[in-house]
Amino acid sequence: MTSATVSGPAESGEDEAARAELTRLLFDGAYENVHADIRALLLDPVFDARDGLSLPEAGRLSYERSRFVHGRIERPLEILKNPRRLFALAEWPALLDVSTFSLLMVHYNLCLGTVAEHGGDREDLKDYLEELDGLESFGPYMATELGYGNNVAALRTEAVYDRHTETFVIDTPDPLAQKYMSYSGFQDVPKVAVVLARLKAEGKDHGVYPFVVRISDATGLREGIHAVPCPEKPVQGLDNGLTRFDQVRVPRRNLLLGDMGEFTRDGAFKPAAGNQRKRFLKAMSRIQPGRLCVSSAAVGAGRASVYIALRYAAQRLTNAPGRNDMPVLEYRSHQLSLFTQLAKVYAMTFLLNHAKRRYVSEAGEVSAELNVLIALTKTLTTWEMTETIAVCRERCGAQGIFSANRIADYGSLLQGLVTAEGDNQVLLATTAGQMLARPAAEPAESAESAAERRARRGPDGLLDLGLLVGILGERERSLHEEGRARMTDGDDRTYFEAWNSTMNSALAMARTQAVRVTLGCFTDAVAEAHDPSVRAALHELALLYALTELQRDAGWYLAQGALTAHEVRALPALIDETCTRVLPHTSLLIDGFRLSPELLRAPIAADDYVSAFQTLTGAGPFATATGEK
């Protein structure tokens, strides 16, 4: 095998057609009209690397890049009307600047999205909407508090209504209530924030509502607002801050009320019917598309990591018994590492596409079923891409450490994404609890025993994608039944004690459902492929993903009789053999990502990584002692 195996897009008409087919599947048929122009922006010199910047300087550059992106595509309010564009905007800029992604998503989705959703039809908010839509001010989103983390429902920031002046007084009552991590560190950047605070009127606490608050202008922080920067984070130089409010008075119009309440003729506040929990969830409605944005960035970074690592592996030469100058990708161990991650990237892409389609089809009305799907998608994609990026970085050796080669920076991005829009562990536990509250769906062949299903598989059963989906379904249903039984086992326990004893198996159940849905989406993609070479490549990747997941919990499957001892022993060899069948398709599979060395600017992804690395370091062309280059 030579470096040409994974270098550059295929040139023949047949190969180009196959590449286009993969792009259609990966981008859900929307590459040209949703993604292409945003991708093209990344080729502009504004996204070129800048050496020697401090983290604060890098953060200010991200504000400049955000303004650049804003000025060259449709306005944010238009993007909010087309969620697919919002998700694409989350996917691409993070490949070159993870901080630009963060700024754009907070501004577009969380801040402006909240103002538009709960006050877009109000004439008295038109000035704020136009200011944010024109990016005259950046829009932070201030929800998380120092003492409460992601438990936003328990936040302590107060907005006390003064009925006589028709104003709210926003105040931070104690150190625990300080707003934490939102962007307030660059105090000379104009900011108009959405601040979540506990609305109190006539001495009564009505729960959490969003408010528009001007944080800063070009001259600095506004009166009554105090902010200090948080400690520096690796790679990301954004101005995360610790912010408190000291009796900041805002007019009544700054309450983003939507249909969550009203003011009576005599000026009294009256909340909408229903409990505080429902109103809180409505106030936080932008978290749902935000989770799909987070997943989009994670999957995009995973794709880029695998792309870079595989191109490098096809060029990086090593020795082998009886052979010299062999690309490291020839080693089965390297194939196992990188091809299993390639399979994960494809699997997470198809899961994410499924969730995005569902969100778009429901026009932003998130049903209980869709809420579960979005939560599962967010947790699984960010956890899996965290592992993918770590493996790719390690397989690139010392080159993987350099920010110039991107992968290390993606690792920093994923550390933030697993916490963003709901910490994964907490989010999955909440979702698992909701799932256990409902009976499990019955399988199509519920009367069939595990032994009968094993017999029906035959000798090649572990190569049948449909049957592998069924095996995952067996584990999901078993864990679901076990969890429901444990929740009701014993009358003398509190609800917390019952849930605490069930939580870990419930987390496993929720993850298994996510994997089962993912494999189903992958199987559908294989069936939808028209090109035979694409169908063959996708089938091997889907099989690799499924077998890797079975191996992950092989002990459970064996103990439950879902797999035989012979099948469990056979898994490593089946996975190894599948990798050998993936190898000939490697170039095609990564070409479908629509990435390029010119786009990513990562030296080890170049067609000649040695020359690219020399150019980066300023070493110049190499000359021998005789003067030859």
C-alpha positions in Angstrom: 0.0 0.0 0.0 1.3 3.5 -0.8 0.5 7.0 0.4 -1.9 7.3 -2.6 -4.4 5.0 -0.8 -5.8 7.8 1.3 -4.5 10.9 -0.5 -6.9 13.2 -2.2 -10.3 12.7 -3.7 -10.8 10.1 -6.4 -10.5 11.3 -10.0 -12.5 8.8 -12.1 -16.1 9.5 -12.9 -17.3 6.3 -11.1 -15.3 7.3 -8.0 -16.6 10.8 -8.0 -20.1 9.5 -8.3 -19.5 7.3 -5.3 -18.1 10.2 -3.3 -21.1 12.3 -4.2 -23.4 9.4 -3.0 -21.6 9.3 0.3 -21.9 13.0 0.7 -25.6 12.8 0.1 -26.0 10.2 2.8 -23.7 11.9 5.3 -25.3 15.3 4.9 -28.8 14.0 4.5 -29.1 15.3 1.0 -28.5 18.9 2.0 -24.8 19.5 1.4 -25.1 21.9 -1.5 -27.9 24.1 -0.2 -27.2 24.0 3.6 -23.5 23.3 4.2 -21.4 24.3 1.1 -21.3 28.1 1.5 -20.6 27.9 5.3 -17.8 25.4 4.5 -16.4 27.8 1.9 -16.1 30.6 4.4 -13.4 28.6 6.2 -11.1 28.9 3.3 -10.8 32.7 3.9 -7.5 33.9 5.3 -9.3 35.2 8.4 -9.2 31.5 9.6 -5.5 31.1 8.9 -3.5 30.2 12.0 -2.0 33.1 14.0 1.2 32.2 15.8 2.2 33.6 19.2 -1.2 34.8 20.3 -2.0 34.8 24.0 -5.3 33.2 25.0 -7.0 36.6 25.4 -5.7 37.7 22.0 -7.0 34.4 20.5 -10.4 35.1 22.1 -10.6 38.5 20.5 -9.7 36.9 17.2 -12.7 34.6 17.6 -15.0 37.6 18.0 -13.5 39.0 14.7 -14.1 35.6 13.0 -17.6 35.5 14.3 -18.3 38.9 12.8 -16.8 37.7 9.5 -19.2 34.7 9.4 -22.2 36.8 10.4 -21.5 39.3 7.6 -21.4 36.7 4.8 -24.4 34.5 5.3 -28.1 35.3 6.0 -29.0 37.1 9.2 -29.3 35.2 12.4 -33.1 35.6 12.6 -33.3 33.9 9.1 -31.1 31.1 10.2 -33.3 30.5 13.3 -36.2 29.9 10.9 -34.2 27.1 9.2 -32.8 24.8 11.9 -30.7 22.9 9.4 -28.7 26.0 8.7 -28.2 26.5 12.4 -26.9 23.0 12.8 -24.6 23.5 9.8 -23.3 26.7 11.4 -22.5 24.6 14.5 -20.7 22.0 12.5 -18.1 23.8 10.4 -16.4 26.8 12.2 -15.3 24.6 15.1 -13.0 22.7 12.7 -10.7 25.8 12.6 -11.6 27.8 15.7 -13.5 26.1 18.6 -14.1 29.5 20.2 -15.9 30.9 17.1 -18.3 28.0 17.3 -19.1 28.7 20.9 -19.7 32.4 20.3 -21.9 31.8 17.3 -24.0 29.2 19.0 -24.6 31.1 22.2 -25.4 34.3 20.3 -27.6 32.7 17.6 -29.4 29.9 19.4 -29.4 30.6 23.1 -29.5 34.4 23.3 -31.2 35.6 20.1 -33.2 32.4 19.9 -34.7 33.0 23.3 -35.5 36.6 22.6 -37.1 35.7 19.3 -39.1 32.7 20.6 -40.5 34.5 23.6 -40.7 38.1 22.3 -40.2 38.1 18.5 -43.7 39.4 17.8 -43.4 42.3 20.3 -42.9 45.8 18.9 -41.3 47.0 22.2 -38.5 44.4 21.8 -37.7 45.3 18.2 -34.7 47.4 19.1 -33.1 44.5 20.9 -33.9 42.0 18.1 -32.4 44.3 15.5 -29.3 45.0 17.6 -28.6 41.2 18.1 -29.6 40.3 14.6 -27.1 42.9 13.2 -24.4 41.7 15.7 -24.0 45.3 17.0 -23.8 43.6 20.4 -22.9 40.0 21.2 -25.5 38.0 23.1 -24.3 36.0 26.2 -26.7 33.5 27.9 -26.5 33.7 31.6 -28.1 30.6 33.2 -25.5 28.6 35.0 -24.6 29.7 38.5 -21.4 29.1 40.6 -23.2 27.1 43.3 -25.7 25.2 41.1 -23.9 24.2 37.8 -26.4 22.7 35.4 -29.2 22.6 38.0 -30.6 25.8 36.5 -34.1 25.2 38.1 -32.5 25.9 41.5 -30.8 29.1 40.5 -30.9 32.0 43.0 -30.5 35.2 40.9 -33.5 37.3 41.7 -35.7 39.6 39.5 -38.0 41.4 41.9 -41.0 43.2 40.3 -41.7 46.7 41.4 -45.3 47.2 40.5 -45.3 50.9 41.1 -42.5 51.7 38.7 -43.2 48.7 36.4 -39.5 47.6 36.6 -37.6 44.6 37.7 -34.7 44.8 40.1 -32.1 42.0 39.2 -29.8 41.1 42.1 -27.3 38.4 43.0 -28.2 37.5 46.6 -25.1 35.5 47.6 -21.8 34.1 46.1 -23.5 30.9 45.1 -25.8 32.8 42.7 -23.1 34.4 40.6 -23.5 33.7 36.9 -20.7 31.5 35.9 -18.9 30.8 32.5 -21.0 33.2 30.3 -19.0 35.7 28.3 -18.5 38.8 30.3 -14.7 39.0 30.6 -14.0 41.3 27.6 -15.7 44.3 29.2 -15.3 46.7 26.2 -17.3 44.4 23.8 -20.9 45.4 23.6 -23.1 42.7 25.1 -26.9 42.2 25.5 -27.5 39.1 27.5 -30.4 36.8 28.2 -30.3 36.4 32.0 -32.3 33.6 33.7 -33.6 34.8 37.1 -36.2 33.9 39.6 -39.2 36.2 39.2 -40.6 37.5 42.4 -43.7 39.6 42.7 -45.8 40.7 45.7 -43.5 38.5 47.9 -44.2 35.3 45.8 -41.6 33.3 43.9 -43.0 32.4 40.4 -40.0 30.4 39.2 -37.3 31.0 36.6 -37.9 33.4 33.6 -35.6 34.9 31.0 -34.8 38.7 31.0 -32.9 40.9 28.5 -30.1 42.8 30.3 -27.5 45.0 28.7 -24.2 43.9 30.2 -21.7 46.2 28.6 -21.1 48.7 25.8 -17.9 50.0 24.2 -17.0 51.9 27.4 -17.3 49.0 29.7 -19.7 47.3 32.1 -23.0 48.9 32.8 -23.9 50.3 36.2 -24.6 47.6 38.8 -22.9 44.8 36.8 -19.7 43.3 38.1 -17.6 40.7 36.2 -14.2 39.1 36.5 -12.7 36.7 34.1 -12.5 33.0 34.9 -9.2 31.2 34.8 -7.8 30.4 31.4 -8.8 27.2 29.6 -6.6 25.2 27.3 -7.0 26.2 23.6 -10.2 28.3 24.1 -9.4 31.9 24.9 -12.9 33.1 25.3 -13.8 35.6 28.0 -15.7 33.3 30.3 -16.5 35.3 33.4 -18.0 35.4 36.9 -20.8 37.9 36.9 -23.0 39.4 39.6 -25.8 41.9 39.6 -26.1 44.6 42.2 -29.7 46.0 42.1 -29.8 46.4 38.3 -33.1 47.9 37.4 -34.6 47.0 34.0 -38.0 48.0 32.5 -40.9 45.5 32.5 -40.6 45.0 28.8 -37.2 43.2 29.3 -39.1 40.2 30.7 -39.3 37.6 27.9 -42.7 36.5 29.0 -44.1 34.7 25.9 -47.2 32.8 26.9 -45.8 32.1 30.4 -47.8 34.8 32.1 -49.3 38.3 31.8 -49.7 41.6 33.6 -53.2 42.6 34.7 -54.6 46.0 34.0 -53.6 47.2 37.5 -50.0 46.1 36.8 -49.9 42.9 38.8 -48.0 39.9 37.5 -50.1 36.8 36.8 -48.2 33.5 35.8 -49.7 31.2 33.2 -51.7 28.2 34.4 -49.7 25.1 35.2 -46.8 24.5 37.5 -43.4 26.2 37.7 -41.6 23.2 36.2 -43.6 23.5 32.9 -42.9 27.2 32.7 -39.2 26.6 33.4 -38.9 24.1 30.6 -40.6 26.5 28.2 -38.2 29.3 29.3 -35.3 26.9 28.5 -36.7 25.8 25.2 -33.6 26.7 23.2 -31.7 24.0 25.0 -33.2 21.3 22.8 -31.9 22.7 19.4 -28.8 23.6 21.4 -28.1 20.0 22.1 -28.3 19.2 18.4 -25.9 22.0 17.7 -23.5 20.5 20.3 -23.8 17.1 18.6 -23.2 18.7 15.2 -19.9 20.2 16.4 -18.9 17.0 18.1 -19.5 14.8 15.0 -17.9 17.4 12.7 -14.7 17.3 14.9 -14.8 13.5 15.0 -15.0 13.4 11.2 -12.0 15.8 10.9 -10.0 13.8 13.4 -10.5 10.5 11.6 -9.8 12.2 8.2 -6.5 13.7 9.5 -5.4 10.5 11.3 -6.1 8.2 8.3 -4.3 10.4 5.8 -1.3 10.6 8.1 -1.4 6.9 8.7 -1.2 6.2 4.9 2.0 8.3 4.7 3.8 7.7 8.0 6.4 5.0 7.2 7.6 2.3 9.6 9.4 -1.0 9.5 8.0 -4.5 9.7 9.6 -7.9 9.7 11.0 -8.4 6.2 9.7 -5.0 5.0 11.0 -1.4 5.1 9.2 1.8 4.6 5.7 0.4 5.1 2.8 2.8 5.9 1.7 2.4 9.5 -1.9 1.8 8.3 -0.8 -1.6 7.0 -0.7 -2.8 10.6 -3.8 -4.5 11.8 -3.5 -2.9 15.2 -3.6 0.6 13.6 -6.5 -0.5 11.4 -8.5 -1.7 14.5 -7.9 1.6 16.3 -8.8 3.9 13.4 -11.4 1.9 11.5 -13.5 1.4 14.7 -13.4 5.2 15.1 -14.3 5.7 11.5 -17.3 3.4 12.0 -18.3 5.4 15.1 -18.1 8.7 13.2 -20.4 7.3 10.5 -22.8 5.8 13.1 -23.0 9.1 15.1 -23.6 11.0 11.8 -26.6 8.9 10.9 -28.0 9.1 14.5 -27.6 12.8 14.4 -29.3 13.1 11.0 -32.2 11.1 12.3 -32.6 13.4 15.4 -32.3 16.5 13.2 -34.9 15.3 10.8 -37.3 14.6 13.7 -36.7 18.0 15.2 -37.4 19.7 11.9 -40.4 17.6 11.1 -42.0 18.6 14.5 -41.4 22.3 13.8 -39.6 22.8 17.1 -42.4 21.3 19.2 -40.5 18.8 21.2 -42.6 15.9 22.2 -41.6 13.6 25.1 -40.3 11.0 22.6 -38.3 13.6 20.7 -36.9 14.9 24.0 -35.6 11.5 24.8 -34.1 11.1 21.3 -32.3 14.5 21.5 -30.9 13.7 24.9 -29.6 10.3 23.8 -28.1 11.8 20.7 -26.3 14.5 22.6 -24.9 12.2 25.2 -23.8 9.4 22.9 -22.3 11.6 20.2 -20.3 13.7 22.5 -19.0 10.7 24.6 -18.2 8.7 21.5 -16.5 11.6 19.7 -14.5 12.3 22.8 -13.1 8.7 22.5 -12.6 9.0 18.8 -10.6 12.2 19.1 -8.4 10.7 21.9 -7.7 7.6 19.8 -6.9 9.6 16.7 -4.6 11.9 18.6 -2.7 9.0 20.1 -2.4 7.2 16.8 -0.8 10.3 15.3 2.0 10.1 17.9 3.8 13.3 18.7 2.3 15.0 15.7 -1.1 14.7 17.3 0.0 17.0 20.2 0.4 20.1 18.0 -2.5 22.5 17.7 -1.5 23.0 14.1 -2.7 19.4 13.4 -6.1 20.2 14.9 -6.9 17.0 16.8 -5.6 18.1 20.2 -7.8 21.3 19.9 -10.8 19.1 19.1 -10.1 17.2 22.4 -10.5 20.5 24.2 -13.7 21.3 22.3 -15.2 17.9 23.3 -14.3 18.4 27.0 -16.7 21.4 26.9 -19.3 19.7 24.8 -19.9 16.8 27.2 -20.9 19.5 29.7 -22.7 22.0 27.5 -26.5 22.1 27.3 -26.7 19.5 30.1 -23.9 17.5 31.7 -23.9 14.1 30.0 -24.1 12.0 33.1 -26.9 14.0 34.6 -28.8 14.4 31.3 -28.6 10.6 30.6 -29.7 9.8 34.2 -32.7 12.1 33.8 -33.6 10.6 30.5 -33.2 7.0 31.8 -35.6 7.9 34.6 -38.2 9.1 32.1 -37.7 5.9 30.1 -38.2 3.7 33.1 -41.5 5.4 33.9 -42.9 3.9 30.8 -43.3 0.2 29.9 -40.8 -1.2 27.4 -41.9 -1.7 23.8 -42.5 -5.3 23.0 -40.3 -6.9 20.4 -41.9 -8.1 17.1 -41.1 -11.8 18.1 -41.8 -11.5 21.8 -42.9 -15.1 22.1 -39.6 -16.4 20.7 -37.1 -17.6 23.3 -33.4 -16.5 23.4 -32.5 -20.0 22.4 -34.8 -19.9 19.4 -33.4 -16.6 18.3 -29.9 -17.9 18.6 -30.8 -21.0 16.4 -32.4 -18.7 13.8 -29.2 -16.7 13.5 -27.3 -19.7 12.0 -23.5 -19.8 11.6 -23.3 -16.3 10.0 -25.8 -14.6 12.3 -23.3 -12.1 13.7 -22.9 -10.8 10.1 -26.6 -10.0 9.8 -27.2 -6.3 10.6 -30.9 -6.8 11.3 -30.3 -9.6 13.8 -27.6 -7.5 15.5 -30.1 -4.7 16.0 -32.4 -7.4 17.6 -29.6 -8.5 20.0 -29.1 -4.9 21.1 -32.9 -4.7 21.6 -32.8 -7.8 23.9 -30.3 -6.1 26.2 -32.3 -2.9 26.2 -35.5 -4.6 27.1 -33.9 -6.8 29.8 -32.2 -3.8 31.4 -35.5 -1.8 31.2 -37.5 -4.6 32.9 -34.8 -5.1 35.5 -34.8 -1.3 36.3 -38.6 -1.1 36.7 -38.5 -4.2 39.0 -35.8 -2.7 41.1 -37.6 0.6 41.4 -40.6 -1.2 43.0 -38.7 -3.8 45.0 -39.4 -3.1 48.6 -41.9 -0.7 50.1 -39.7 0.7 52.9 -37.3 2.7 50.6 -37.6 6.3 49.7 -37.9 7.2 46.0 -34.3 8.4 46.1 -33.1 5.2 47.6 -34.9 3.1 45.0 -33.6 5.3 42.1 -30.1 5.4 43.5 -29.9 1.6 43.6 -31.2 1.5 40.0 -29.3 4.4 38.4 -26.3 2.6 36.9 -28.2 -0.1 35.2 -30.7 2.5 34.0 -27.8 4.5 32.5 -26.7 1.3 30.7 -30.2 0.7 29.5 -30.5 4.3 28.1 -27.1 4.0 26.3 -28.1 0.6 24.8 -31.3 2.2 23.4 -29.2 4.9 21.8 -26.8 2.3 20.3 -29.8 0.2 19.0 -31.4 3.3 17.4 -28.0 4.3 15.9 -27.4 0.9 14.4 -31.0 1.0 12.9 -30.2 4.4 11.3 -26.9 3.0 10.0 -28.7 -0.1 8.5 -31.2 2.3 6.8 -28.3 4.2 5.3 -26.8 1.0 3.9 -30.2 0.2 2.3 -30.5 3.7 0.9 -27.1 3.6 -0.9 -27.6 3.3 -4.6 -23.9 2.9 -5.6 -22.7 -0.7 -5.1 -19.3 0.4 -3.8 -20.8 2.8 -1.3 -23.3 0.1 -0.1 -20.5 -2.4 0.3 -18.3 0.1 2.2 -21.1 1.2 4.5 -22.2 -2.4 5.2 -18.7 -3.2 6.5 -18.6 -0.1 8.6 -22.0 -0.8 10.1 -21.0 -4.3 10.9 -17.8 -3.1 12.5 -19.8 -0.7 14.7 -22.3 -3.4 15.7 -19.6 -6.0 16.5 -17.6 -3.5 18.5 -20.7 -2.7 20.6 -21.4 -6.4 21.2 -17.8 -6.9 22.3 -18.1 -4.0 24.7 -20.8 -5.9 26.8 -19.9 -9.4 25.7 -20.0 -10.7 29.3 -23.6 -9.6 29.7 -24.7 -11.1 26.4 -23.0 -14.4 27.3 -24.5 -14.5 30.8 -28.0 -13.7 29.5 -27.8 -16.3 26.7 -28.1 -13.7 24.0 -24.7 -14.9 22.6 -23.1 -18.3 22.8 -19.6 -18.8 24.2 -18.4 -19.6 20.7 -19.8 -16.3 19.4 -18.2 -14.3 22.1 -14.8 -16.0 21.4 -15.3 -15.3 17.7 -15.9 -11.5 18.1 -12.3 -10.4 18.1 -11.5 -12.3 14.9 -14.7 -11.1 13.2 -13.8 -7.5 14.1 -10.3 -8.0 12.7 -11.6 -9.5 9.5 -14.1 -6.7 9.0 -11.3 -4.1 9.3 -9.4 -5.8 6.4 -12.6 -5.4 4.3 -12.9 -1.8 5.2 -9.3 -1.0 4.2 -9.9 -0.9 0.4 -12.7 1.6 0.9 -10.7 4.0 3.2 -10.1 6.8 0.7 -13.7 6.8 -0.5 -15.1 6.8 3.0 -13.2 9.9 4.1 -13.6 11.7 0.8 -17.4 11.8 1.5 -16.7 14.1 4.4 -16.0 17.0 2.0 -12.9 17.9 3.9 -9.6 18.8 2.4 -6.0 19.6 3.4 -6.6 23.2 2.2 -9.6 23.5 4.4 -8.2 22.0 7.6 -4.6 23.4 7.2 -3.3 20.5 9.2 0.2 19.6 8.0 -0.1 15.9 8.6 -3.3 15.8 6.5 -1.4 17.2 3.5 -0.5 15.1 0.4 3.2 15.5 1.5 3.1 15.9 5.3 6.9 16.2 5.6 7.1 19.2 3.3 4.0 20.7 4.9 5.5 20.3 8.4 8.8 21.9 7.3 7.0 24.8 5.8 5.1 25.3 9.1 8.2 25.3 11.1 10.1 27.6 8.7 12.7 25.0 8.0 12.4 25.5 4.3 13.2 22.9 1.6 15.6 20.1 2.7 19.0 20.0 0.9 21.6 17.2 1.1 25.3 17.7 1.6 25.6 17.8 -2.2 23.1 20.5 -2.5 20.3 18.4 -3.9 16.7 19.2 -2.7 
